[in-house]
Amino acid sequence: MNHAAHRTDALSALKMNLDYGGKQPTPHDSFINPKHASLLLGPEPAVMWIGGTVVDCKLKPGDTQHFYFKDGDAPPWYKPNAPKHDRIDPVDGKVLEQGYVDKPKGKKQVLWERGWWKQGMVNKLEEDDGRDMSLSAHHVLASCWDFANETTALMEKLRARGHILLMCVKCHPELAGVGIENTWGKSAIHFRRNNDCVAKNLDANVQNSLHSDNLPLSTIRKFARKTRDYLRAYATEGGNTDTHGDVEKLRGTFKCHRSSLDFDFKFIRDA
């Protein structure tokens, strides 16, 4: 659903390659919050030789992890001789060897810096019986607190304006907000009945369908009451084991995302 779409720079293990570089987006920085350190940092060491010295590269609580290699960063731990910048063939201009500066790190480097990488890990394992999912780089990274709790693009938009977004239950328009789906349905009826199909009037027609003449406060409150009625009905059914079958029947009836107009047209039209 568009409402749950992530930002282009979201923390998403699904979009990351195992190795650095290549065609993969660069996620935004991630703060290693001490409050969630145990869910962000693993038990494995992250040390490498740099200039004849053993350097501890493991992140610590309070650090910020960058998901691309900066100029001055050590090379990937698994490829210490990687060039800083792409080696280009002077004849045909093709990349002979990929450099690492300004390139996205990939799962292997990110997990290593967090102390989660261990011998035998692969990019992805299917969750079959008997599989050791701690050897799946995708599974381990996706389970990290910051990846698992990544906010959506819509949440970030509202947060930037000082608001908090709480998503309603999916696939149940009758429970959404305080009757917002019914409100949209009422505006849709008005728009369809009064649409003159003139492109230059589209904006005005939409504004008229949302005007208080079509959606007075009394109507919106009526929709809100109807939503609360549904909420109470679901709560009553769900709290009584004798009527569990009725709840499942309701869930099956509304198992796909639909407009309120599909099942409550008369109520919305006459409101």
Long-range contacts (C-beta under 8 A, 24 or more apart in sequence): 1-170, 1-257, 3-152, 3-154, 3-167, 4-152, 4-154, 4-167, 5-152, 5-153, 5-154, 6-150, 6-152, 6-153, 7-152, 7-153, 7-156, 10-150, 10-153, 11-146, 11-147, 11-150, 12-147, 12-150, 13-107, 13-137, 13-138, 13-141, 13-142, 13-147, 14-138, 14-142, 16-104, 16-106, 16-107, 16-110, 16-141, 17-104, 17-106, 17-107, 18-106, 18-107, 18-108, 18-123, 18-137, 19-76, 19-106, 19-108, 20-69, 20-76, 20-98, 20-100, 20-103, 20-104, 20-105, 20-106, 20-108, 20-109, 21-98, 21-100, 21-103, 21-104, 21-106, 22-98, 22-104, 22-106, 24-104, 24-106, 25-104, 26-67, 26-68, 26-104, 27-67, 27-104, 28-67, 29-64, 29-65, 29-66, 29-67, 30-64, 30-65, 30-67, 30-146, 31-63, 31-64, 31-65, 31-146, 32-59, 32-60, 32-61, 32-62, 32-63, 32-64, 32-65, 33-61, 33-145, 33-146, 34-61, 34-62, 36-145, 36-146, 37-61, 39-144, 39-145, 40-114, 40-144, 40-145, 40-146, 41-114, 41-115, 41-116, 42-111, 42-114, 42-115, 42-116, 42-140, 43-115, 44-112, 44-115, 44-116, 44-117, 44-118, 45-115, 46-77, 46-112, 46-113, 46-114, 46-115, 46-117, 48-74, 48-77, 48-80, 49-80, 50-74, 57-112, 57-113, 58-113, 58-114, 58-115, 59-113, 59-114, 59-115, 65-110, 65-113, 65-114, 66-105, 67-104, 67-105, 67-110, 68-102, 68-103, 68-104, 68-105, 69-100, 69-101, 69-102, 69-103, 69-105, 70-101, 70-102, 71-101, 71-102, 73-100, 73-101, 75-100, 76-100, 76-105, 76-108, 76-109, 77-109, 77-112, 78-108, 78-109, 78-112, 107-137, 107-138, 107-141, 108-137, 110-141, 111-137, 111-140, 111-141, 114-144, 116-140, 116-141, 116-144, 170-257, 171-254, 171-255, 171-256, 171-257, 172-254, 173-254, 173-257, 173-258, 173-259, 173-260, 174-226, 174-227, 174-230, 174-254, 174-260, 174-263, 174-264, 175-227, 175-230, 175-231, 175-234, 176-227, 177-227, 178-223, 178-224, 178-227, 178-228, 179-220, 179-222, 179-223, 179-224, 179-225, 179-226, 179-227, 180-223, 181-259, 181-260, 182-223, 182-226, 182-227, 182-260, 182-264, 182-267, 182-268, 182-271, 183-215, 183-220, 183-223, 184-259, 184-260, 185-259, 185-260, 185-261, 185-264, 185-265, 185-268, 186-214, 186-215, 186-219, 186-223, 186-268, 186-269, 186-271, 187-214, 187-215, 188-259, 188-261, 189-261, 189-268, 189-269, 190-214, 219-271, 222-271, 223-268, 223-271, 226-264, 226-267
